[in-house]
Amino acid sequence: MTLCIKRINTGWSYLFSQIVEATGIHPTVIMTDSDLAVNVAVKEVFTKMYPVHCAFHITQNLHKNLRKPLRDHYEKFLQDFYRCRNSLV
């Protein structure tokens, strides 16, 4: 897994460095789907950038990764998650 992430991360790092080289712009915020390789590349290339994770994709990841393990407790977890998420506004 680490080797795969490292290889993918190299692609993201290269892409982000090319964006900086071509534009001279160093963004301060980026919105991602919380992909691990993107997060690593962001920290590497944009050292002062703050990553924001997309609420839609986070919710999709919850459905994908927690529905089966939580089984009967999933709906209660989801209600608590939405209550917490919505209180951050």
PDB file of N, CA, C and O in Angstrom:
ATOM      1  N   MET A   1       0.823  -1.190   0.000  1.00  0.00           N
ATOM      2  CA  MET A   1       0.000   0.000   0.000  1.00  0.00           C
ATOM      3  C   MET A   1       0.870   1.258   0.000  1.00  0.00           C
ATOM      4  O   MET A   1       0.593   2.198  -0.744  1.00  0.00           O
ATOM      5  N   THR A   2       1.902   1.284   0.814  1.00  0.00           N
ATOM      6  CA  THR A   2       2.765   2.459   0.881  1.00  0.00           C
ATOM      7  C   THR A   2       3.426   2.725  -0.458  1.00  0.00           C
ATOM      8  O   THR A   2       3.498   3.875  -0.892  1.00  0.00           O
ATOM      9  N   LEU A   3       3.912   1.680  -1.126  1.00  0.00           N
ATOM     10  CA  LEU A   3       4.553   1.844  -2.420  1.00  0.00           C
ATOM     11  C   LEU A   3       3.566   2.432  -3.423  1.00  0.00           C
ATOM     12  O   LEU A   3       3.911   3.332  -4.188  1.00  0.00           O
ATOM     13  N   CYS A   4       2.346   1.921  -3.416  1.00  0.00           N
ATOM     14  CA  CYS A   4       1.323   2.416  -4.342  1.00  0.00           C
ATOM     15  C   CYS A   4       1.022   3.888  -4.073  1.00  0.00           C
ATOM     16  O   CYS A   4       0.960   4.689  -5.006  1.00  0.00           O
ATOM     17  N   ILE A   5       0.838   4.243  -2.816  1.00  0.00           N
ATOM     18  CA  ILE A   5       0.557   5.639  -2.464  1.00  0.00           C
ATOM     19  C   ILE A   5       1.733   6.520  -2.854  1.00  0.00           C
ATOM     20  O   ILE A   5       1.543   7.626  -3.360  1.00  0.00           O
ATOM     21  N   LYS A   6       2.948   6.034  -2.622  1.00  0.00           N
ATOM     22  CA  LYS A   6       4.128   6.826  -2.953  1.00  0.00           C
ATOM     23  C   LYS A   6       4.185   7.077  -4.465  1.00  0.00           C
ATOM     24  O   LYS A   6       4.485   8.190  -4.897  1.00  0.00           O
ATOM     25  N   ARG A   7       3.899   6.053  -5.261  1.00  0.00           N
ATOM     26  CA  ARG A   7       3.936   6.199  -6.710  1.00  0.00           C
ATOM     27  C   ARG A   7       2.853   7.167  -7.189  1.00  0.00           C
ATOM     28  O   ARG A   7       3.113   8.035  -8.022  1.00  0.00           O
ATOM     29  N   ILE A   8       1.647   7.014  -6.663  1.00  0.00           N
ATOM     30  CA  ILE A   8       0.554   7.902  -7.045  1.00  0.00           C
ATOM     31  C   ILE A   8       0.865   9.320  -6.580  1.00  0.00           C
ATOM     32  O   ILE A   8       0.624  10.286  -7.304  1.00  0.00           O
ATOM     33  N   ASN A   9       1.402   9.436  -5.365  1.00  0.00           N
ATOM     34  CA  ASN A   9       1.730  10.743  -4.813  1.00  0.00           C
ATOM     35  C   ASN A   9       2.724  11.474  -5.692  1.00  0.00           C
ATOM     36  O   ASN A   9       2.621  12.691  -5.849  1.00  0.00           O
ATOM     37  N   THR A  10       3.686  10.766  -6.271  1.00  0.00           N
ATOM     38  CA  THR A  10       4.655  11.388  -7.157  1.00  0.00           C
ATOM     39  C   THR A  10       3.938  12.084  -8.310  1.00  0.00           C
ATOM     40  O   THR A  10       4.329  13.179  -8.713  1.00  0.00           O
ATOM     41  N   GLY A  11       2.907  11.464  -8.835  1.00  0.00           N
ATOM     42  CA  GLY A  11       2.121  12.070  -9.917  1.00  0.00           C
ATOM     43  C   GLY A  11       1.415  13.336  -9.460  1.00  0.00           C
ATOM     44  O   GLY A  11       1.424  14.340 -10.173  1.00  0.00           O
ATOM     45  N   TRP A  12       0.801  13.302  -8.276  1.00  0.00           N
ATOM     46  CA  TRP A  12       0.132  14.481  -7.743  1.00  0.00           C
ATOM     47  C   TRP A  12       1.135  15.591  -7.447  1.00  0.00           C
ATOM     48  O   TRP A  12       0.891  16.756  -7.761  1.00  0.00           O
ATOM     49  N   SER A  13       2.252  15.230  -6.849  1.00  0.00           N
ATOM     50  CA  SER A  13       3.278  16.232  -6.538  1.00  0.00           C
ATOM     51  C   SER A  13       3.774  16.893  -7.816  1.00  0.00           C
ATOM     52  O   SER A  13       3.952  18.110  -7.868  1.00  0.00           O
ATOM     53  N   TYR A  14       3.995  16.089  -8.837  1.00  0.00           N
ATOM     54  CA  TYR A  14       4.448  16.625 -10.117  1.00  0.00           C
ATOM     55  C   TYR A  14       3.400  17.576 -10.696  1.00  0.00           C
ATOM     56  O   TYR A  14       3.729  18.675 -11.141  1.00  0.00           O
ATOM     57  N   LEU A  15       2.149  17.149 -10.687  1.00  0.00           N
ATOM     58  CA  LEU A  15       1.076  17.981 -11.209  1.00  0.00           C
ATOM     59  C   LEU A  15       1.009  19.318 -10.460  1.00  0.00           C
ATOM     60  O   LEU A  15       0.946  20.378 -11.083  1.00  0.00           O
ATOM     61  N   PHE A  16       1.023  19.266  -9.139  1.00  0.00           N
ATOM     62  CA  PHE A  16       0.944  20.492  -8.346  1.00  0.00           C
ATOM     63  C   PHE A  16       2.154  21.390  -8.584  1.00  0.00           C
ATOM     64  O   PHE A  16       2.006  22.610  -8.653  1.00  0.00           O
ATOM     65  N   SER A  17       3.361  20.804  -8.713  1.00  0.00           N
ATOM     66  CA  SER A  17       4.554  21.630  -8.987  1.00  0.00           C
ATOM     67  C   SER A  17       4.460  22.294 -10.351  1.00  0.00           C
ATOM     68  O   SER A  17       4.888  23.436 -10.520  1.00  0.00           O
ATOM     69  N   GLN A  18       3.901  21.584 -11.324  1.00  0.00           N
ATOM     70  CA  GLN A  18       3.744  22.157 -12.654  1.00  0.00           C
ATOM     71  C   GLN A  18       2.741  23.314 -12.641  1.00  0.00           C
ATOM     72  O   GLN A  18       2.917  24.302 -13.355  1.00  0.00           O
ATOM     73  N   ILE A  19       1.699  23.188 -11.834  1.00  0.00           N
ATOM     74  CA  ILE A  19       0.725  24.281 -11.707  1.00  0.00           C
ATOM     75  C   ILE A  19       1.413  25.525 -11.150  1.00  0.00           C
ATOM     76  O   ILE A  19       1.205  26.631 -11.650  1.00  0.00           O
ATOM     77  N   VAL A  20       2.235  25.343 -10.112  1.00  0.00           N
ATOM     78  CA  VAL A  20       2.958  26.473  -9.522  1.00  0.00           C
ATOM     79  C   VAL A  20       3.924  27.070 -10.532  1.00  0.00           C
ATOM     80  O   VAL A  20       4.008  28.291 -10.668  1.00  0.00           O
ATOM     81  N   GLU A  21       4.654  26.219 -11.241  1.00  0.00           N
ATOM     82  CA  GLU A  21       5.631  26.696 -12.220  1.00  0.00           C
ATOM     83  C   GLU A  21       4.942  27.466 -13.352  1.00  0.00           C
ATOM     84  O   GLU A  21       5.442  28.500 -13.796  1.00  0.00           O
ATOM     85  N   ALA A  22       3.806  26.965 -13.811  1.00  0.00           N
ATOM     86  CA  ALA A  22       3.120  27.589 -14.940  1.00  0.00           C
ATOM     87  C   ALA A  22       2.405  28.886 -14.557  1.00  0.00           C
ATOM     88  O   ALA A  22       2.311  29.811 -15.364  1.00  0.00           O
ATOM     89  N   THR A  23       1.902  28.946 -13.324  1.00  0.00           N
ATOM     90  CA  THR A  23       1.075  30.092 -12.951  1.00  0.00           C
ATOM     91  C   THR A  23       1.737  31.034 -11.949  1.00  0.00           C
ATOM     92  O   THR A  23       1.391  32.213 -11.863  1.00  0.00           O
ATOM     93  N   GLY A  24       2.697  30.493 -11.190  1.00  0.00           N
ATOM     94  CA  GLY A  24       3.300  31.279 -10.119  1.00  0.00           C
ATOM     95  C   GLY A  24       2.368  31.455  -8.933  1.00  0.00           C
ATOM     96  O   GLY A  24       2.657  32.229  -8.019  1.00  0.00           O
ATOM     97  N   ILE A  25       1.255  30.740  -8.946  1.00  0.00           N
ATOM     98  CA  ILE A  25       0.252  30.864  -7.887  1.00  0.00           C
ATOM     99  C   ILE A  25       0.438  29.744  -6.858  1.00  0.00           C
ATOM    100  O   ILE A  25       0.596  28.575  -7.207  1.00  0.00           O
ATOM    101  N   HIS A  26       0.414  30.136  -5.586  1.00  0.00           N
ATOM    102  CA  HIS A  26       0.450  29.177  -4.484  1.00  0.00           C
ATOM    103  C   HIS A  26      -0.880  29.279  -3.745  1.00  0.00           C
ATOM    104  O   HIS A  26      -1.040  30.143  -2.882  1.00  0.00           O
ATOM    105  N   PRO A  27      -1.834  28.410  -4.070  1.00  0.00           N
ATOM    106  CA  PRO A  27      -3.150  28.494  -3.432  1.00  0.00           C
ATOM    107  C   PRO A  27      -3.042  28.343  -1.909  1.00  0.00           C
ATOM    108  O   PRO A  27      -2.106  27.726  -1.401  1.00  0.00           O
ATOM    109  N   THR A  28      -3.999  28.907  -1.206  1.00  0.00           N
ATOM    110  CA  THR A  28      -4.008  28.773   0.248  1.00  0.00           C
ATOM    111  C   THR A  28      -5.014  27.738   0.720  1.00  0.00           C
ATOM    112  O   THR A  28      -4.930  27.263   1.853  1.00  0.00           O
ATOM    113  N   VAL A  29      -5.970  27.381  -0.140  1.00  0.00           N
ATOM    114  CA  VAL A  29      -6.986  26.379   0.208  1.00  0.00           C
ATOM    115  C   VAL A  29      -7.207  25.475  -0.994  1.00  0.00           C
ATOM    116  O   VAL A  29      -7.192  25.930  -2.137  1.00  0.00           O
ATOM    117  N   ILE A  30      -7.413  24.188  -0.724  1.00  0.00           N
ATOM    118  CA  ILE A  30      -7.776  23.241  -1.781  1.00  0.00           C
ATOM    119  C   ILE A  30      -8.874  22.340  -1.232  1.00  0.00           C
ATOM    120  O   ILE A  30      -8.821  21.926  -0.074  1.00  0.00           O
ATOM    121  N   MET A  31      -9.870  22.035  -2.065  1.00  0.00           N
ATOM    122  CA  MET A  31     -10.931  21.125  -1.658  1.00  0.00           C
ATOM    123  C   MET A  31     -10.691  19.789  -2.345  1.00  0.00           C
ATOM    124  O   MET A  31     -10.571  19.725  -3.569  1.00  0.00           O
ATOM    125  N   THR A  32     -10.622  18.724  -1.555  1.00  0.00           N
ATOM    126  CA  THR A  32     -10.367  17.397  -2.101  1.00  0.00           C
ATOM    127  C   THR A  32     -11.414  16.416  -1.589  1.00  0.00           C
ATOM    128  O   THR A  32     -12.273  16.760  -0.777  1.00  0.00           O
ATOM    129  N   ASP A  33     -11.320  15.189  -2.086  1.00  0.00           N
ATOM    130  CA  ASP A  33     -12.209  14.128  -1.625  1.00  0.00           C
ATOM    131  C   ASP A  33     -11.565  13.329  -0.494  1.00  0.00           C
ATOM    132  O   ASP A  33     -11.991  12.212  -0.202  1.00  0.00           O
ATOM    133  N   SER A  34     -10.556  13.887   0.131  1.00  0.00           N
ATOM    134  CA  SER A  34      -9.792  13.292   1.242  1.00  0.00           C
ATOM    135  C   SER A  34      -8.940  12.096   0.794  1.00  0.00           C
ATOM    136  O   SER A  34      -8.690  11.178   1.576  1.00  0.00           O
ATOM    137  N   ASP A  35      -8.507  12.114  -0.444  1.00  0.00           N
ATOM    138  CA  ASP A  35      -7.612  11.088  -0.967  1.00  0.00           C
ATOM    139  C   ASP A  35      -6.248  11.230  -0.297  1.00  0.00           C
ATOM    140  O   ASP A  35      -5.679  12.322  -0.270  1.00  0.00           O
ATOM    141  N   LEU A  36      -5.728  10.144   0.238  1.00  0.00           N
ATOM    142  CA  LEU A  36      -4.474  10.168   0.982  1.00  0.00           C
ATOM    143  C   LEU A  36      -3.304  10.675   0.146  1.00  0.00           C
ATOM    144  O   LEU A  36      -2.506  11.481   0.624  1.00  0.00           O
ATOM    145  N   ALA A  37      -3.195  10.213  -1.091  1.00  0.00           N
ATOM    146  CA  ALA A  37      -2.079  10.629  -1.949  1.00  0.00           C
ATOM    147  C   ALA A  37      -2.140  12.125  -2.248  1.00  0.00           C
ATOM    148  O   ALA A  37      -1.103  12.788  -2.297  1.00  0.00           O
ATOM    149  N   VAL A  38      -3.335  12.658  -2.446  1.00  0.00           N
ATOM    150  CA  VAL A  38      -3.487  14.095  -2.704  1.00  0.00           C
ATOM    151  C   VAL A  38      -3.087  14.878  -1.454  1.00  0.00           C
ATOM    152  O   VAL A  38      -2.385  15.884  -1.552  1.00  0.00           O
ATOM    153  N   ASN A  39      -3.528  14.423  -0.286  1.00  0.00           N
ATOM    154  CA  ASN A  39      -3.181  15.108   0.959  1.00  0.00           C
ATOM    155  C   ASN A  39      -1.671  15.168   1.171  1.00  0.00           C
ATOM    156  O   ASN A  39      -1.143  16.199   1.588  1.00  0.00           O
ATOM    157  N   VAL A  40      -0.983  14.081   0.889  1.00  0.00           N
ATOM    158  CA  VAL A  40       0.476  14.035   1.049  1.00  0.00           C
ATOM    159  C   VAL A  40       1.131  15.005   0.065  1.00  0.00           C
ATOM    160  O   VAL A  40       2.040  15.747   0.437  1.00  0.00           O
ATOM    161  N   ALA A  41       0.673  15.000  -1.180  1.00  0.00           N
ATOM    162  CA  ALA A  41       1.247  15.889  -2.195  1.00  0.00           C
ATOM    163  C   ALA A  41       0.988  17.357  -1.862  1.00  0.00           C
ATOM    164  O   ALA A  41       1.855  18.204  -2.074  1.00  0.00           O
ATOM    165  N   VAL A  42      -0.191  17.656  -1.347  1.00  0.00           N
ATOM    166  CA  VAL A  42      -0.516  19.034  -0.963  1.00  0.00           C
ATOM    167  C   VAL A  42       0.463  19.517   0.103  1.00  0.00           C
ATOM    168  O   VAL A  42       0.992  20.624   0.007  1.00  0.00           O
ATOM    169  N   LYS A  43       0.703  18.688   1.118  1.00  0.00           N
ATOM    170  CA  LYS A  43       1.629  19.071   2.189  1.00  0.00           C
ATOM    171  C   LYS A  43       3.053  19.237   1.659  1.00  0.00           C
ATOM    172  O   LYS A  43       3.817  20.066   2.151  1.00  0.00           O
ATOM    173  N   GLU A  44       3.392  18.445   0.661  1.00  0.00           N
ATOM    174  CA  GLU A  44       4.744  18.484   0.098  1.00  0.00           C
ATOM    175  C   GLU A  44       4.963  19.727  -0.776  1.00  0.00           C
ATOM    176  O   GLU A  44       5.996  20.386  -0.659  1.00  0.00           O
ATOM    177  N   VAL A  45       4.020  20.045  -1.632  1.00  0.00           N
ATOM    178  CA  VAL A  45       4.196  21.121  -2.606  1.00  0.00           C
ATOM    179  C   VAL A  45       3.688  22.467  -2.087  1.00  0.00           C
ATOM    180  O   VAL A  45       4.341  23.497  -2.254  1.00  0.00           O
ATOM    181  N   PHE A  46       2.529  22.441  -1.465  1.00  0.00           N
ATOM    182  CA  PHE A  46       1.912  23.677  -0.971  1.00  0.00           C
ATOM    183  C   PHE A  46       2.011  23.689   0.554  1.00  0.00           C
ATOM    184  O   PHE A  46       1.043  23.377   1.248  1.00  0.00           O
ATOM    185  N   THR A  47       3.169  24.047   1.063  1.00  0.00           N
ATOM    186  CA  THR A  47       3.430  23.910   2.496  1.00  0.00           C
ATOM    187  C   THR A  47       2.535  24.782   3.379  1.00  0.00           C
ATOM    188  O   THR A  47       2.334  24.477   4.555  1.00  0.00           O
ATOM    189  N   LYS A  48       2.000  25.858   2.816  1.00  0.00           N
ATOM    190  CA  LYS A  48       1.137  26.737   3.622  1.00  0.00           C
ATOM    191  C   LYS A  48      -0.342  26.585   3.279  1.00  0.00           C
ATOM    192  O   LYS A  48      -1.175  27.373   3.727  1.00  0.00           O
ATOM    193  N   MET A  49      -0.658  25.577   2.490  1.00  0.00           N
ATOM    194  CA  MET A  49      -2.042  25.371   2.057  1.00  0.00           C
ATOM    195  C   MET A  49      -2.819  24.598   3.110  1.00  0.00           C
ATOM    196  O   MET A  49      -2.275  23.751   3.819  1.00  0.00           O
ATOM    197  N   TYR A  50      -4.101  24.913   3.193  1.00  0.00           N
ATOM    198  CA  TYR A  50      -5.013  24.225   4.100  1.00  0.00           C
ATOM    199  C   TYR A  50      -5.974  23.371   3.284  1.00  0.00           C
ATOM    200  O   TYR A  50      -6.776  23.914   2.523  1.00  0.00           O
ATOM    201  N   PRO A  51      -5.914  22.038   3.423  1.00  0.00           N
ATOM    202  CA  PRO A  51      -6.839  21.193   2.665  1.00  0.00           C
ATOM    203  C   PRO A  51      -8.217  21.140   3.326  1.00  0.00           C
ATOM    204  O   PRO A  51      -8.325  20.997   4.544  1.00  0.00           O
ATOM    205  N   VAL A  52      -9.264  21.257   2.513  1.00  0.00           N
ATOM    206  CA  VAL A  52     -10.641  21.145   2.977  1.00  0.00           C
ATOM    207  C   VAL A  52     -11.221  19.916   2.297  1.00  0.00           C
ATOM    208  O   VAL A  52     -11.105  19.757   1.082  1.00  0.00           O
ATOM    209  N   HIS A  53     -11.840  19.057   3.076  1.00  0.00           N
ATOM    210  CA  HIS A  53     -12.400  17.845   2.499  1.00  0.00           C
ATOM    211  C   HIS A  53     -13.882  18.040   2.202  1.00  0.00           C
ATOM    212  O   HIS A  53     -14.636  18.549   3.031  1.00  0.00           O
ATOM    213  N   CYS A  54     -14.273  17.635   1.032  1.00  0.00           N
ATOM    214  CA  CYS A  54     -15.635  17.796   0.524  1.00  0.00           C
ATOM    215  C   CYS A  54     -16.623  16.956   1.345  1.00  0.00           C
ATOM    216  O   CYS A  54     -16.454  15.744   1.483  1.00  0.00           O
ATOM    217  N   ALA A  55     -17.648  17.612   1.883  1.00  0.00           N
ATOM    218  CA  ALA A  55     -18.643  16.930   2.719  1.00  0.00           C
ATOM    219  C   ALA A  55     -19.358  15.820   1.946  1.00  0.00           C
ATOM    220  O   ALA A  55     -19.660  14.770   2.515  1.00  0.00           O
ATOM    221  N   PHE A  56     -19.627  16.037   0.678  1.00  0.00           N
ATOM    222  CA  PHE A  56     -20.290  15.015  -0.133  1.00  0.00           C
ATOM    223  C   PHE A  56     -19.434  13.751  -0.201  1.00  0.00           C
ATOM    224  O   PHE A  56     -19.935  12.647   0.009  1.00  0.00           O
ATOM    225  N   HIS A  57     -18.143  13.913  -0.495  1.00  0.00           N
ATOM    226  CA  HIS A  57     -17.268  12.748  -0.614  1.00  0.00           C
ATOM    227  C   HIS A  57     -17.018  12.072   0.728  1.00  0.00           C
ATOM    228  O   HIS A  57     -16.880  10.850   0.791  1.00  0.00           O
ATOM    229  N   ILE A  58     -16.960  12.850   1.788  1.00  0.00           N
ATOM    230  CA  ILE A  58     -16.820  12.246   3.117  1.00  0.00           C
ATOM    231  C   ILE A  58     -18.035  11.370   3.409  1.00  0.00           C
ATOM    232  O   ILE A  58     -17.895  10.256   3.913  1.00  0.00           O
ATOM    233  N   THR A  59     -19.225  11.875   3.091  1.00  0.00           N
ATOM    234  CA  THR A  59     -20.441  11.098   3.313  1.00  0.00           C
ATOM    235  C   THR A  59     -20.449   9.838   2.458  1.00  0.00           C
ATOM    236  O   THR A  59     -20.858   8.776   2.927  1.00  0.00           O
ATOM    237  N   GLN A  60     -20.006   9.942   1.217  1.00  0.00           N
ATOM    238  CA  GLN A  60     -19.930   8.766   0.352  1.00  0.00           C
ATOM    239  C   GLN A  60     -18.972   7.728   0.943  1.00  0.00           C
ATOM    240  O   GLN A  60     -19.242   6.528   0.894  1.00  0.00           O
ATOM    241  N   ASN A  61     -17.854   8.197   1.500  1.00  0.00           N
ATOM    242  CA  ASN A  61     -16.898   7.283   2.122  1.00  0.00           C
ATOM    243  C   ASN A  61     -17.487   6.621   3.365  1.00  0.00           C
ATOM    244  O   ASN A  61     -17.184   5.462   3.649  1.00  0.00           O
ATOM    245  N   LEU A  62     -18.320   7.341   4.102  1.00  0.00           N
ATOM    246  CA  LEU A  62     -18.992   6.739   5.260  1.00  0.00           C
ATOM    247  C   LEU A  62     -19.869   5.586   4.805  1.00  0.00           C
ATOM    248  O   LEU A  62     -19.807   4.490   5.361  1.00  0.00           O
ATOM    249  N   HIS A  63     -20.696   5.843   3.781  1.00  0.00           N
ATOM    250  CA  HIS A  63     -21.587   4.790   3.271  1.00  0.00           C
ATOM    251  C   HIS A  63     -20.777   3.582   2.799  1.00  0.00           C
ATOM    252  O   HIS A  63     -21.117   2.434   3.086  1.00  0.00           O
ATOM    253  N   LYS A  64     -19.720   3.866   2.084  1.00  0.00           N
ATOM    254  CA  LYS A  64     -18.907   2.796   1.493  1.00  0.00           C
ATOM    255  C   LYS A  64     -18.172   1.978   2.556  1.00  0.00           C
ATOM    256  O   LYS A  64     -18.079   0.756   2.444  1.00  0.00           O
ATOM    257  N   ASN A  65     -17.650   2.649   3.588  1.00  0.00           N
ATOM    258  CA  ASN A  65     -16.759   1.961   4.526  1.00  0.00           C
ATOM    259  C   ASN A  65     -17.363   1.596   5.880  1.00  0.00           C
ATOM    260  O   ASN A  65     -16.802   0.762   6.590  1.00  0.00           O
ATOM    261  N   LEU A  66     -18.486   2.196   6.254  1.00  0.00           N
ATOM    262  CA  LEU A  66     -19.010   1.941   7.599  1.00  0.00           C
ATOM    263  C   LEU A  66     -20.366   1.257   7.657  1.00  0.00           C
ATOM    264  O   LEU A  66     -20.755   0.738   8.704  1.00  0.00           O
ATOM    265  N   ARG A  67     -21.086   1.251   6.544  1.00  0.00           N
ATOM    266  CA  ARG A  67     -22.432   0.653   6.565  1.00  0.00           C
ATOM    267  C   ARG A  67     -22.392  -0.811   7.022  1.00  0.00           C
ATOM    268  O   ARG A  67     -23.152  -1.207   7.905  1.00  0.00           O
ATOM    269  N   LYS A  68     -21.529  -1.590   6.437  1.00  0.00           N
ATOM    270  CA  LYS A  68     -21.479  -3.017   6.794  1.00  0.00           C
ATOM    271  C   LYS A  68     -20.891  -3.254   8.190  1.00  0.00           C
ATOM    272  O   LYS A  68     -21.477  -4.004   8.971  1.00  0.00           O
ATOM    273  N   PRO A  69     -19.759  -2.643   8.524  1.00  0.00           N
ATOM    274  CA  PRO A  69     -19.206  -2.903   9.864  1.00  0.00           C
ATOM    275  C   PRO A  69     -20.127  -2.455  11.012  1.00  0.00           C
ATOM    276  O   PRO A  69     -20.171  -3.117  12.049  1.00  0.00           O
ATOM    277  N   LEU A  70     -20.855  -1.357  10.847  1.00  0.00           N
ATOM    278  CA  LEU A  70     -21.715  -0.858  11.923  1.00  0.00           C
ATOM    279  C   LEU A  70     -23.096  -1.501  11.939  1.00  0.00           C
ATOM    280  O   LEU A  70     -23.797  -1.461  12.950  1.00  0.00           O
ATOM    281  N   ARG A  71     -23.477  -2.087  10.822  1.00  0.00           N
ATOM    282  CA  ARG A  71     -24.765  -2.775  10.656  1.00  0.00           C
ATOM    283  C   ARG A  71     -25.937  -2.001  11.251  1.00  0.00           C
ATOM    284  O   ARG A  71     -26.291  -0.934  10.751  1.00  0.00           O
ATOM    285  N   ASP A  72     -26.537  -2.526  12.307  1.00  0.00           N
ATOM    286  CA  ASP A  72     -27.742  -1.926  12.899  1.00  0.00           C
ATOM    287  C   ASP A  72     -27.463  -0.565  13.543  1.00  0.00           C
ATOM    288  O   ASP A  72     -28.392   0.210  13.770  1.00  0.00           O
ATOM    289  N   HIS A  73     -26.218  -0.274  13.833  1.00  0.00           N
ATOM    290  CA  HIS A  73     -25.857   0.988  14.478  1.00  0.00           C
ATOM    291  C   HIS A  73     -25.544   2.091  13.469  1.00  0.00           C
ATOM    292  O   HIS A  73     -25.302   3.237  13.848  1.00  0.00           O
ATOM    293  N   TYR A  74     -25.550   1.741  12.191  1.00  0.00           N
ATOM    294  CA  TYR A  74     -25.144   2.701  11.163  1.00  0.00           C
ATOM    295  C   TYR A  74     -26.070   3.915  11.097  1.00  0.00           C
ATOM    296  O   TYR A  74     -25.588   5.046  11.022  1.00  0.00           O
ATOM    297  N   GLU A  75     -27.371   3.708  11.123  1.00  0.00           N
ATOM    298  CA  GLU A  75     -28.318   4.829  11.019  1.00  0.00           C
ATOM    299  C   GLU A  75     -28.147   5.796  12.185  1.00  0.00           C
ATOM    300  O   GLU A  75     -28.178   7.012  11.992  1.00  0.00           O
ATOM    301  N   LYS A  76     -27.968   5.270  13.384  1.00  0.00           N
ATOM    302  CA  LYS A  76     -27.750   6.128  14.554  1.00  0.00           C
ATOM    303  C   LYS A  76     -26.433   6.892  14.402  1.00  0.00           C
ATOM    304  O   LYS A  76     -26.362   8.086  14.694  1.00  0.00           O
ATOM    305  N   PHE A  77     -25.395   6.195  13.944  1.00  0.00           N
ATOM    306  CA  PHE A  77     -24.107   6.851  13.708  1.00  0.00           C
ATOM    307  C   PHE A  77     -24.267   7.985  12.699  1.00  0.00           C
ATOM    308  O   PHE A  77     -23.744   9.080  12.905  1.00  0.00           O
ATOM    309  N   LEU A  78     -24.988   7.724  11.614  1.00  0.00           N
ATOM    310  CA  LEU A  78     -25.182   8.722  10.568  1.00  0.00           C
ATOM    311  C   LEU A  78     -25.941   9.944  11.095  1.00  0.00           C
ATOM    312  O   LEU A  78     -25.589  11.077  10.767  1.00  0.00           O
ATOM    313  N   GLN A  79     -26.968   9.725  11.899  1.00  0.00           N
ATOM    314  CA  GLN A  79     -27.691  10.845  12.506  1.00  0.00           C
ATOM    315  C   GLN A  79     -26.754  11.682  13.371  1.00  0.00           C
ATOM    316  O   GLN A  79     -26.775  12.911  13.304  1.00  0.00           O
ATOM    317  N   ASP A  80     -25.938  11.024  14.177  1.00  0.00           N
ATOM    318  CA  ASP A  80     -24.985  11.741  15.035  1.00  0.00           C
ATOM    319  C   ASP A  80     -23.939  12.479  14.202  1.00  0.00           C
ATOM    320  O   ASP A  80     -23.551  13.602  14.524  1.00  0.00           O
ATOM    321  N   PHE A  81     -23.494  11.835  13.132  1.00  0.00           N
ATOM    322  CA  PHE A  81     -22.509  12.466  12.256  1.00  0.00           C
ATOM    323  C   PHE A  81     -23.085  13.740  11.633  1.00  0.00           C
ATOM    324  O   PHE A  81     -22.438  14.787  11.645  1.00  0.00           O
ATOM    325  N   TYR A  82     -24.316  13.646  11.082  1.00  0.00           N
ATOM    326  CA  TYR A  82     -24.941  14.818  10.453  1.00  0.00           C
ATOM    327  C   TYR A  82     -25.165  15.936  11.481  1.00  0.00           C
ATOM    328  O   TYR A  82     -24.969  17.111  11.171  1.00  0.00           O
ATOM    329  N   ARG A  83     -25.567  15.578  12.680  1.00  0.00           N
ATOM    330  CA  ARG A  83     -25.783  16.583  13.720  1.00  0.00           C
ATOM    331  C   ARG A  83     -24.478  17.299  14.028  1.00  0.00           C
ATOM    332  O   ARG A  83     -24.453  18.523  14.162  1.00  0.00           O
ATOM    333  N   CYS A  84     -23.405  16.547  14.139  1.00  0.00           N
ATOM    334  CA  CYS A  84     -22.083  17.129  14.402  1.00  0.00           C
ATOM    335  C   CYS A  84     -21.619  17.991  13.222  1.00  0.00           C
ATOM    336  O   CYS A  84     -21.185  19.128  13.412  1.00  0.00           O
ATOM    337  N   ARG A  85     -21.714  17.450  12.018  1.00  0.00           N
ATOM    338  CA  ARG A  85     -21.292  18.175  10.821  1.00  0.00           C
ATOM    339  C   ARG A  85     -22.061  19.483  10.666  1.00  0.00           C
ATOM    340  O   ARG A  85     -21.469  20.517  10.358  1.00  0.00           O
ATOM    341  N   ASN A  86     -23.361  19.444  10.875  1.00  0.00           N
ATOM    342  CA  ASN A  86     -24.184  20.627  10.693  1.00  0.00           C
ATOM    343  C   ASN A  86     -23.981  21.668  11.787  1.00  0.00           C
ATOM    344  O   ASN A  86     -24.320  22.836  11.599  1.00  0.00           O
ATOM    345  N   SER A  87     -23.437  21.261  12.914  1.00  0.00           N
ATOM    346  CA  SER A  87     -23.197  22.218  13.998  1.00  0.00           C
ATOM    347  C   SER A  87     -21.926  23.023  13.776  1.00  0.00           C
ATOM    348  O   SER A  87     -21.678  23.994  14.492  1.00  0.00           O
ATOM    349  N   LEU A  88     -21.119  22.636  12.797  1.00  0.00           N
ATOM    350  CA  LEU A  88     -19.850  23.308  12.536  1.00  0.00           C
ATOM    351  C   LEU A  88     -19.995  24.552  11.692  1.00  0.00           C
ATOM    352  O   LEU A  88     -19.013  25.264  11.479  1.00  0.00           O
ATOM    353  N   VAL A  89     -21.174  24.832  11.211  1.00  0.00           N
ATOM    354  CA  VAL A  89     -21.398  25.967  10.312  1.00  0.00           C
ATOM    355  C   VAL A  89     -21.221  27.277  11.012  1.00  0.00           C
ATOM    356  O   VAL A  89     -21.374  28.332  10.396  1.00  0.00           O
TER     357      VAL A  89
END
